[in-house]
Amino acid sequence: MVNKVDIRWMEETDSTQDEVRRHFSEYDNLSVAAALLQTAGRGQRGNKWHARGGENLTFSMLLRFGGTGFPPLAAGGSFRITKAATLAMVGYLRLNGIDSLIKWPNDIYVRNKKICGMLIENSLESEFISSSIVGIGLNVNQTDFPPQLINPVSMTLLTGKRYDLRSELEVLAGCLATSFGRLLPGGDPEADAEYESLLYRRGAFHEYSAGPDGNRFEGRIIGVTPDGLLCIETKKGELKKFAFKEISYII
């Protein structure tokens, strides 16, 4: 286990991603900005992240590369950050008796319900990643959600327990730091296989939509390329590869 992670708690902020960016020079590698309430939290695809204040974990971890941070990481290897973050989250939930899967690229699902979302924002210098801000929203104690959210779930709804947010973040941040320390220096083939084995809907035929017209088709997830493309085999036996935002799950 790595040393205890530096966590800076705030009662309220617009976005922990923006908080790290505003105070970038003050944060060391693996430092965390956490808020009890985010007023402008962001998710994937530009969506707003809905989380009731004081009931969930909303935080961002800074990763630095080069110097005192992790070894330099080529831009083409950025998906290793996603793998490390999602595997850490699955491992943390497992510690709490919750089995979860990874909905490509970086949502965490329990059966068909979403418990965690991530927003990973990388900064580049030439062909290398200089830093990454990994934003995570985890539904912890919340038991009712806005009606526009189709399929949310929380740790409390799954286990019936209430959780101390500060204590839980210390454990989760340690899981993340350990996972980044394992995958970012040089990769790990076992982690690659583990990520693929945990993919939501892997191996079974389901409906998806793709393309500018949202054409629907049935396919099964068979894996992910090293640079993060989702590989789906159609019922006709065709192999299709999709980048983020090129495909949507029909749930």
C-alpha positions in Angstrom: 0.0 0.0 0.0 1.2 3.5 -0.8 1.6 6.2 1.8 -1.5 8.1 2.8 -2.8 10.4 0.0 -3.1 14.2 0.6 -6.8 15.0 0.5 -8.1 18.6 0.6 -11.7 18.8 1.6 -14.0 21.7 0.8 -17.6 22.3 1.9 -18.5 23.6 -1.6 -17.0 24.3 -5.0 -18.1 24.6 -8.5 -16.1 21.6 -9.7 -13.3 19.7 -8.2 -11.7 19.4 -11.7 -11.6 23.2 -11.9 -10.4 23.4 -8.3 -7.4 21.3 -9.1 -6.8 23.3 -12.2 -7.0 26.7 -10.3 -4.4 25.5 -7.7 -2.4 23.3 -9.9 1.0 24.4 -8.6 0.0 23.6 -5.0 -1.0 20.0 -5.7 1.6 17.2 -5.7 1.3 13.9 -7.6 -1.7 11.9 -6.4 -3.2 14.8 -4.4 -7.0 15.0 -4.1 -9.5 17.8 -4.1 -12.8 16.7 -2.6 -16.1 18.6 -2.0 -19.2 17.9 0.0 -21.1 19.8 -2.7 -20.3 20.6 -6.3 -22.5 23.2 -7.9 -21.2 22.6 -11.5 -19.9 19.0 -11.5 -19.3 17.6 -14.9 -19.6 14.1 -16.3 -18.8 12.5 -19.7 -20.1 14.0 -22.9 -20.5 17.4 -21.3 -23.3 16.1 -19.0 -23.9 17.6 -15.5 -23.1 15.2 -12.7 -26.0 15.1 -10.2 -25.0 14.4 -6.6 -26.8 15.6 -3.5 -24.5 17.5 -1.2 -23.0 15.7 1.8 -24.2 12.3 0.7 -21.8 11.2 -2.0 -18.1 11.3 -3.0 -17.2 13.9 -5.6 -13.4 14.4 -5.9 -10.5 14.8 -8.4 -7.0 13.3 -8.2 -4.1 14.9 -9.9 -1.6 12.7 -11.7 1.8 14.3 -12.7 4.2 12.7 -15.2 7.9 13.3 -15.4 10.0 14.9 -12.6 8.7 13.8 -9.2 5.6 12.2 -10.8 5.1 9.0 -12.8 7.5 8.2 -15.6 6.6 9.9 -18.9 3.5 8.5 -20.6 3.0 8.8 -24.4 -0.3 10.2 -25.4 -1.1 6.9 -27.1 -0.9 5.2 -23.8 -3.5 7.4 -22.1 -6.0 4.6 -21.8 -3.8 3.1 -19.1 -5.1 5.9 -16.8 -8.7 4.8 -17.5 -7.8 1.1 -16.7 -6.1 2.0 -13.5 -8.9 4.2 -12.3 -11.7 1.8 -13.1 -9.9 -1.3 -11.7 -9.3 0.6 -8.5 -13.0 1.5 -8.2 -14.1 -2.1 -8.8 -11.6 -3.2 -6.1 -12.8 -0.6 -3.6 -16.5 -1.6 -4.1 -15.5 -5.3 -3.7 -14.0 -4.4 -0.3 -17.6 -3.2 0.6 -19.2 -6.4 -0.6 -20.4 -4.9 -3.9 -19.6 -6.7 -7.2 -19.4 -4.2 -10.1 -18.5 -4.1 -13.8 -16.9 -1.5 -16.1 -19.2 0.1 -18.7 -16.7 1.1 -21.3 -14.8 3.3 -21.1 -15.1 4.3 -17.4 -18.5 4.1 -15.8 -19.0 1.6 -13.1 -22.2 -0.4 -13.1 -23.8 -2.8 -10.6 -26.0 -5.0 -12.8 -27.8 -2.5 -15.0 -27.5 0.5 -12.7 -24.8 3.2 -12.6 -23.0 3.8 -9.3 -20.0 5.8 -10.4 -18.9 8.0 -13.3 -15.5 9.5 -14.2 -14.2 12.4 -16.2 -10.5 12.1 -17.1 -8.9 15.2 -18.5 -5.3 15.0 -19.8 -2.9 17.8 -20.6 -0.3 17.2 -23.3 3.2 18.5 -23.9 4.4 17.5 -27.4 3.5 13.8 -27.7 3.4 13.1 -24.0 0.9 13.5 -21.2 2.2 16.0 -18.7 -0.7 15.7 -16.2 -4.1 14.2 -15.8 -7.0 15.1 -13.6 -9.2 12.2 -12.7 -12.6 13.3 -11.6 -14.8 10.7 -9.9 -18.4 10.9 -8.7 -19.5 7.9 -6.5 -23.1 7.5 -5.2 -22.6 6.6 -1.6 -25.4 7.5 0.8 -28.0 9.0 -1.5 -31.3 7.0 -1.7 -33.4 9.0 -4.1 -32.4 10.7 -7.4 -33.7 13.2 -9.9 -36.3 11.5 -12.2 -34.2 12.4 -15.3 -31.6 9.9 -14.2 -32.6 6.6 -15.7 -30.6 4.0 -13.7 -28.7 5.3 -10.7 -27.9 3.3 -7.6 -25.8 3.9 -4.5 -23.8 2.0 -2.0 -26.4 2.5 0.7 -29.2 1.2 -1.6 -27.2 -1.9 -2.3 -26.0 -2.7 1.3 -28.4 -0.9 3.6 -25.4 0.7 5.3 -24.5 4.4 5.8 -21.0 5.5 5.2 -18.6 8.1 6.6 -17.5 10.0 3.5 -14.1 11.2 4.8 -13.1 7.7 6.0 -14.3 6.1 2.7 -12.4 8.6 0.6 -9.2 7.8 2.4 -9.6 4.1 1.5 -10.7 4.8 -2.0 -7.8 7.3 -2.6 -5.4 4.7 -1.4 -6.9 2.1 -3.8 -6.5 4.6 -6.7 -2.9 5.5 -5.8 -1.9 1.8 -5.6 -3.6 1.1 -8.9 -1.9 4.0 -10.7 1.4 3.0 -9.2 0.9 -0.5 -10.6 -0.2 0.4 -14.1 1.4 3.7 -15.0 5.1 3.0 -14.8 5.1 0.3 -17.5 1.7 -1.3 -17.8 0.6 -4.7 -16.6 -0.7 -7.5 -18.9 -2.6 -9.0 -16.0 -4.4 -5.7 -15.5 -5.3 -5.5 -19.2 -6.9 -9.0 -19.0 -8.7 -8.0 -15.8 -10.1 -4.9 -17.3 -11.5 -6.8 -20.3 -12.9 -9.6 -18.0 -14.9 -6.9 -16.1 -16.5 -5.2 -19.1 -20.2 -4.7 -18.8 -22.1 -6.8 -21.4 -19.0 -8.6 -22.5 -19.6 -11.7 -24.6 -23.4 -11.4 -24.9 -25.4 -9.8 -27.7 -27.1 -6.5 -26.9 -28.4 -3.5 -28.8 -26.3 -0.4 -29.5 -26.6 2.7 -31.7 -23.8 4.2 -33.7 -23.1 6.7 -36.4 -24.5 10.2 -36.9 -28.0 8.8 -37.6 -27.9 6.6 -34.5 -28.4 3.4 -36.4 -29.2 0.5 -34.1 -27.5 -2.9 -34.3 -27.0 -6.0 -32.2 -23.5 -7.0 -31.2 -21.4 -8.4 -28.5 -18.4 -6.8 -26.8 -15.2 -8.9 -27.3 -12.5 -6.6 -26.0 -10.7 -3.2 -26.1 -7.7 -2.3 -28.1 -4.5 -1.0 -26.3 -5.5 2.6 -27.2 -9.0 2.2 -25.9 -11.2 1.4 -28.9 -14.2 -0.8 -28.1 -14.3 -4.0 -30.2 -17.8 -5.3 -31.0 -18.7 -8.3 -33.1 -22.0 -8.0 -34.9 -24.5 -10.9 -35.4 -23.2 -11.0 -39.0 -19.7 -11.7 -37.7 -18.3 -8.3 -38.6 -15.8 -6.7 -36.2 -16.4 -3.1 -35.5 -14.2 -0.7 -33.5 -15.5 2.4 -31.8 -13.9 5.4 -30.2 -15.5 7.3 -27.3 -18.8 9.1 -28.4 -19.1 7.0 -31.5 -21.4 4.4 -29.9 -24.2 4.4 -27.3 -25.5 1.6 -25.2 -29.3 0.9 -25.5 -30.2 0.2 -21.8 
